[in-house]
């Protein structure tokens, strides 16, 4: 039995003669909030549609809940809720009517619709027509529709797309609450800053290739600190350091180097002062997650 709730092996997909996905191997653990990050056109939505069996003509293997999507499609989808792109809502109906209509199709009691309205924070607006809902309210109602069947897995494609900061915060709070209830969440986004506050794991896709996958903490740990120096003569400071520290470079107009211990910093300071330089600042700087993301997607792939 697999340890992963979502697992793909060498997943490939092409629209006609145009390849879109190149050997994607996802590993999503049960209970994770997995952020699938990539620029628009990177292959996020295509991957999600394959996971949901909306694009069945793929190469490689796809397993959810330890079962092949090819052989156990109905069993898998019965345990999966999804929101892909814009939610399909009846604008002329109220939020409650939209949920009751779907509950009827799924042979669920009407009480389930009311429970979901409370869960997604729309109970007070249950009698308001969807046409009068804000974009954030519509997104929450769309997620509510995906939650009606009490899924173990929730797959969301760009759930915060087009939302204002308040709407983004509402969706984050909702997904954090679902995670606490044990729901595994797989969400795509084109901006790391949108999801870094809630995800436990990340997958970074670029031009159809998975460039990074792992706990978000491992990405944070890779944000190694650099020492930036500001002196009375930064060019001379750079030249003095270059002999012993070939990794020295320039960052925002200041000499910068990584891979030095805190003990070495004291020796560097004494050395520069001994050479007649006034040291104005020795500052530790760490790359933020967004910069790490761009570093990853801008690194050339290894030669086959």
SEVO-712073 format. One line per 4 residues: their letters; for each residue x, y negated, z of C-alpha. Coordinates in nm, 2 decimals. Layout:
a) X Y Z; ...
END
This chain:
xxxx) 0.00 0.00 0.00; 0.14 -0.34 -0.10; 0.22 -0.60 0.16; 0.09 -0.87 -0.07
xxxx) -0.27 -0.98 -0.14; -0.18 -1.12 -0.48; 0.10 -0.95 -0.67; 0.20 -0.99 -1.03
xxxx) 0.48 -0.81 -1.22; 0.64 -0.97 -1.52; 0.31 -1.15 -1.61; 0.31 -1.29 -1.97
xxxx) 0.04 -1.45 -2.17; 0.01 -1.62 -2.51; -0.25 -1.81 -2.70; -0.21 -1.66 -3.04
xxxx) 0.15 -1.69 -3.13; 0.22 -1.95 -2.87; 0.37 -1.80 -2.55; 0.24 -1.97 -2.23
xxxx) 0.36 -1.75 -1.94; 0.71 -1.59 -1.92; 0.75 -1.31 -1.67; 0.57 -1.45 -1.37
xxxx) 0.60 -1.24 -1.06; 0.39 -1.38 -0.78; 0.40 -1.26 -0.42; 0.12 -1.40 -0.19
xxxx) 0.08 -1.26 0.16; -0.25 -1.22 0.33; -0.34 -1.53 0.54; -0.11 -1.76 0.34
xxxx) -0.19 -2.10 0.21; 0.00 -2.07 -0.12; 0.07 -2.38 -0.32; 0.12 -2.32 -0.69
xxxx) 0.31 -2.63 -0.80; 0.38 -2.75 -1.15; 0.34 -3.04 -1.39; 0.03 -3.06 -1.62
xxxx) 0.08 -2.80 -1.89; 0.32 -2.58 -1.68; 0.09 -2.28 -1.69; -0.10 -2.31 -1.36
xxxx) -0.45 -2.29 -1.49; -0.36 -2.01 -1.73; -0.22 -1.81 -1.44; -0.53 -1.87 -1.23
xxxx) -0.76 -1.76 -1.52; -0.56 -1.44 -1.55; -0.59 -1.37 -1.18; -0.97 -1.42 -1.21
xxxx) -0.99 -1.19 -1.52; -1.10 -1.48 -1.74; -0.81 -1.41 -1.97; -0.79 -1.03 -1.99
xxxx) -0.54 -1.00 -2.27; -0.22 -1.05 -2.07; 0.11 -0.86 -2.04; 0.25 -0.71 -1.72
xxxx) 0.07 -0.61 -1.41; -0.17 -0.80 -1.19; -0.29 -0.67 -0.85; -0.52 -0.83 -0.59
xxxx) -0.59 -0.66 -0.26; -0.36 -0.38 -0.38; -0.58 -0.31 -0.68; -0.52 -0.36 -1.05
xxxx) -0.74 -0.64 -1.20; -0.78 -0.43 -1.51; -0.93 -0.12 -1.33; -1.10 -0.28 -1.03
xxxx) -1.22 -0.62 -1.16; -1.57 -0.62 -1.00; -1.44 -0.50 -0.66; -1.17 -0.77 -0.66
xxxx) -1.40 -1.05 -0.77; -1.65 -0.96 -0.50; -1.39 -1.05 -0.24; -1.27 -1.37 -0.42
xxxx) -1.41 -1.72 -0.44; -1.29 -1.96 -0.70; -1.31 -2.32 -0.82; -1.15 -2.37 -1.15
xxxx) -1.14 -2.73 -1.28; -1.46 -2.92 -1.23; -1.73 -2.75 -1.01; -2.04 -2.65 -1.20
xxxx) -2.32 -2.83 -1.02; -2.68 -2.92 -1.09; -2.67 -3.30 -1.07; -3.05 -3.34 -1.04
xxxx) -3.07 -3.11 -0.74; -2.96 -3.17 -0.38; -2.65 -3.02 -0.22; -2.87 -2.78 -0.03
xxxx) -3.07 -2.68 -0.34; -2.74 -2.61 -0.53; -2.63 -2.37 -0.26; -2.97 -2.21 -0.22
xxxx) -2.99 -2.14 -0.59; -2.65 -1.97 -0.58; -2.74 -1.78 -0.26; -3.05 -1.65 -0.44
xxxx) -2.85 -1.52 -0.73; -2.61 -1.35 -0.49; -2.90 -1.20 -0.28; -2.79 -1.39 0.03
xxxx) -3.02 -1.53 0.30; -3.10 -1.90 0.28; -2.93 -1.95 0.62; -2.60 -1.88 0.46
xxxx) -2.64 -2.20 0.25; -2.70 -2.40 0.56; -2.40 -2.25 0.73; -2.18 -2.34 0.44
xxxx) -2.31 -2.70 0.43; -2.19 -2.73 0.79; -1.86 -2.57 0.71; -1.78 -2.81 0.43
xxxx) -1.90 -3.11 0.61; -2.21 -3.18 0.40; -2.49 -3.09 0.63; -2.59 -3.45 0.69
xxxx) -2.60 -3.51 0.31; -2.79 -3.18 0.23; -3.10 -3.36 0.10; -2.91 -3.61 -0.12
xxxx) -2.90 -3.54 -0.49; -2.56 -3.43 -0.62; -2.57 -3.72 -0.87; -2.53 -3.95 -0.58
xxxx) -2.24 -3.76 -0.42; -1.89 -3.90 -0.43; -1.62 -3.71 -0.61; -1.48 -3.57 -0.28
xxxx) -1.83 -3.46 -0.18; -1.87 -3.28 -0.51; -1.54 -3.10 -0.46; -1.64 -2.99 -0.12
xxxx) -1.97 -2.86 -0.25; -1.79 -2.68 -0.52; -1.57 -2.51 -0.26; -1.88 -2.44 -0.06
xxxx) -2.02 -2.25 -0.36; -1.70 -2.05 -0.38; -1.74 -1.97 -0.01; -2.10 -1.84 -0.02
xxxx) -2.00 -1.48 -0.05; -1.76 -1.50 0.25; -1.45 -1.43 0.03; -1.12 -1.31 0.17
xxxx) -0.94 -1.50 -0.10; -1.01 -1.85 -0.23; -0.85 -1.96 -0.55; -0.86 -2.34 -0.63
xxxx) -0.73 -2.51 -0.94; -0.63 -2.87 -0.87; -0.88 -2.92 -0.58; -0.77 -3.28 -0.51
xxxx) -0.75 -3.39 -0.87; -0.91 -3.74 -0.92; -0.98 -3.79 -0.55; -0.90 -4.10 -0.35
xxxx) -0.68 -4.07 -0.03; -0.98 -4.01 0.19; -1.12 -3.74 -0.04; -0.77 -3.57 -0.04
xxxx) -0.76 -3.58 0.34; -1.11 -3.42 0.36; -1.01 -3.13 0.13; -0.69 -3.07 0.33
xxxx) -0.88 -3.06 0.65; -1.13 -2.82 0.50; -0.86 -2.58 0.37; -0.67 -2.59 0.70
xxxx) -0.99 -2.49 0.88; -1.04 -2.20 0.63; -0.69 -2.08 0.68; -0.75 -2.07 1.06
xxxx) -1.04 -1.84 0.99; -0.82 -1.60 0.81; -0.90 -1.69 0.45; -0.61 -1.66 0.21
xxxx) -0.59 -1.98 -0.01; -0.42 -2.00 -0.34; -0.43 -2.35 -0.48; -0.26 -2.52 -0.77
xxxx) -0.14 -2.88 -0.79; 0.08 -3.09 -1.01; 0.21 -3.29 -0.71; 0.40 -3.14 -0.42
xxxx) 0.31 -3.44 -0.20; -0.06 -3.34 -0.22; -0.02 -2.99 -0.06; 0.30 -3.00 0.14
xxxx) 0.11 -3.08 0.46; -0.10 -2.76 0.45; 0.08 -2.49 0.26; 0.28 -2.21 0.41
xxxx) 0.43 -2.09 0.09; 0.52 -2.24 -0.25; 0.56 -2.12 -0.60; 0.70 -2.37 -0.85
xxxx) 0.62 -2.31 -1.22; 0.77 -2.50 -1.51; 0.72 -2.44 -1.88; 0.56 -2.11 -1.80
xxxx) 0.84 -1.98 -1.58; 0.84 -1.93 -1.20; 1.15 -2.12 -1.08; 1.10 -2.10 -0.70
xxxx) 0.89 -1.89 -0.47; 0.90 -1.86 -0.09; 0.80 -2.01 0.24; 0.79 -2.39 0.24
xxxx) 1.04 -2.39 0.53; 1.30 -2.23 0.31; 1.27 -2.51 0.07; 1.30 -2.76 0.35
xxxx) 1.61 -2.59 0.48; 1.77 -2.63 0.14; 1.74 -3.00 0.18; 2.09 -3.02 0.30
xxxx) 2.20 -3.34 0.47; 2.44 -3.58 0.29; 2.66 -3.84 0.45; 2.64 -4.18 0.30
xxxx) 2.90 -4.44 0.38; 2.90 -4.82 0.36; 3.23 -5.00 0.41; 3.41 -5.32 0.33
xxxx) 3.54 -5.17 0.00; 3.33 -4.88 -0.12; 3.53 -4.81 -0.43; 3.85 -4.77 -0.22
xxxx) 3.66 -4.56 0.03; 3.55 -4.33 -0.26; 3.90 -4.30 -0.39; 4.04 -4.21 -0.04
xxxx) 3.78 -3.94 0.01; 3.81 -3.79 -0.33; 4.15 -3.63 -0.27; 4.01 -3.41 0.02
xxxx) 3.64 -3.40 -0.07; 3.59 -3.34 -0.44; 3.22 -3.32 -0.38; 3.20 -3.69 -0.31
xxxx) 2.97 -3.88 -0.53; 2.77 -4.20 -0.56; 2.41 -4.23 -0.43; 2.22 -4.56 -0.44
xxxx) 2.55 -4.74 -0.49; 2.72 -4.58 -0.18; 2.98 -4.31 -0.15; 2.80 -3.99 -0.05
xxxx) 2.91 -3.64 0.03; 2.76 -3.32 0.16; 2.91 -3.01 0.32; 3.08 -3.20 0.61
xxxx) 3.03 -3.12 0.98; 2.95 -3.38 1.24; 3.30 -3.33 1.39; 3.45 -3.42 1.05
xxxx) 3.25 -3.74 1.04; 3.43 -3.88 1.34; 3.77 -3.79 1.17; 3.65 -3.96 0.85
xxxx) 3.56 -4.27 1.04; 3.90 -4.29 1.21; 4.08 -4.23 0.88; 3.89 -4.51 0.70
xxxx) 3.95 -4.75 0.98; 4.31 -4.65 0.99; 4.33 -4.75 0.62; 4.21 -5.09 0.69
xxxx) 3.85 -5.05 0.59; 3.56 -5.18 0.80; 3.29 -4.91 0.83; 2.95 -5.07 0.84
xxxx) 2.74 -4.75 0.83; 2.77 -4.37 0.84; 2.42 -4.24 0.76; 2.28 -3.89 0.73
xxxx) 2.03 -3.86 0.45; 1.81 -3.56 0.36; 1.63 -3.50 0.03; 1.25 -3.50 0.06
xxxx) 1.05 -3.22 -0.08; 0.94 -3.41 -0.38; 1.30 -3.48 -0.48; 1.39 -3.11 -0.43
xxxx) 1.10 -3.02 -0.66; 1.23 -3.24 -0.93; 1.59 -3.10 -0.88; 1.45 -2.75 -0.93
xxxx) 1.26 -2.82 -1.25; 1.54 -3.02 -1.40; 1.80 -2.75 -1.34; 1.87 -2.57 -1.67
xxxx) 1.77 -2.20 -1.65; 2.04 -1.94 -1.64; 2.17 -1.81 -1.97; 2.02 -1.46 -2.04
END
